Amino acid sequence: MFKRLFCSALVFGAAALAPPATAQTLPCVPRDSLAEGLAQTYGERQIGAGLQGPFRLVEVWTSAETGTFTIFITEPGGWSCIVATGDHWFVADPPPETGPDEGVAG
């Protein structure tokens, strides 16, 4: 009994000492300012984009010279929120295309 009580007190005591969880907010800025800053500061340019639902555009910007990349979402109002940034970006070779009859045992 003492062992269970001691373990429970230890677990709850450790949980009470943990730092509070904070919600992460995405840094959002006007798209034109972000695009200009990425081009001037990091030499990045847009290499791709796609729709995430009907109202959100996901954009990928990279720099072949510096290897940096930035991925952000642009909303219809012109605001862009950065989702990810990093270094050592590379482009993988696409897989070979297969025809309609390839890979089918016949």
C-alpha positions in Angstrom: 0.0 0.0 0.0 2.8 2.4 0.9 4.6 1.6 -2.3 1.5 2.5 -4.5 0.9 5.7 -2.5 4.6 6.7 -2.8 4.6 6.0 -6.6 1.4 7.9 -7.1 2.8 10.9 -5.2 6.0 10.7 -7.2 4.2 10.7 -10.5 1.8 13.5 -9.6 4.6 15.5 -8.1 6.7 15.2 -11.2 3.8 16.2 -13.4 3.3 19.3 -11.2 6.9 20.4 -11.8 6.7 20.1 -15.6 6.5 23.4 -17.5 3.1 24.4 -18.8 2.3 23.5 -22.4 2.1 26.5 -24.7 0.3 26.6 -28.0 2.5 27.2 -31.0 1.3 29.9 -33.3 2.4 30.2 -36.9 4.2 33.4 -37.8 2.0 35.2 -40.4 2.9 38.2 -42.5 1.6 39.7 -45.8 2.6 37.3 -48.7 4.3 40.1 -50.7 6.6 40.9 -47.8 7.4 37.3 -47.1 8.2 36.6 -50.8 10.4 39.7 -51.1 12.3 38.8 -47.9 12.9 35.2 -48.9 14.2 36.3 -52.3 16.5 39.0 -50.9 17.7 37.4 -47.7 18.0 33.8 -48.7 17.9 33.8 -52.5 14.9 31.5 -52.4 12.3 31.3 -55.2 9.1 29.4 -55.5 9.5 25.9 -56.8 6.0 24.6 -56.2 2.5 25.2 -54.9 -0.7 23.3 -54.4 -4.2 23.8 -52.9 -5.0 22.6 -49.5 -8.8 22.7 -49.6 -10.6 25.4 -51.6 -9.0 28.4 -49.9 -5.5 27.6 -48.8 -2.4 27.6 -51.1 0.7 25.7 -49.8 3.9 27.2 -51.3 7.4 25.8 -51.3 10.3 28.1 -51.8 14.0 27.0 -51.9 17.5 28.2 -52.8 19.8 26.0 -54.8 22.8 28.2 -53.7 22.1 28.1 -49.9 20.1 24.9 -49.6 17.5 26.7 -47.5 13.8 26.1 -47.8 10.5 27.7 -46.6 7.1 26.2 -46.7 4.1 28.4 -46.0 0.3 28.6 -46.4 -1.3 31.6 -48.1 -4.9 32.5 -47.2 -7.2 34.4 -49.6 -6.7 37.7 -47.7 -3.1 37.8 -48.8 -1.6 36.7 -45.4 1.0 33.9 -45.4 1.8 31.7 -42.4 5.1 29.9 -42.2 4.8 26.2 -41.6 8.4 25.0 -41.9 11.9 26.3 -42.6 15.2 24.5 -42.8 18.5 23.7 -44.5 20.0 21.1 -46.9 17.1 21.0 -49.3 17.5 18.6 -52.2 15.5 17.5 -55.1 15.0 13.7 -55.5 14.9 12.1 -58.9 11.3 11.2 -59.9 10.5 7.5 -60.1 10.4 6.0 -63.6 7.0 6.2 -65.2 5.3 2.9 -65.9 3.0 2.2 -68.9 -0.4 0.7 -68.6 0.9 -2.9 -69.2 4.1 -2.7 -67.2 4.1 -4.5 -63.8 1.1 -6.6 -64.7 1.7 -10.3 -64.8 0.0 -11.8 -67.8 
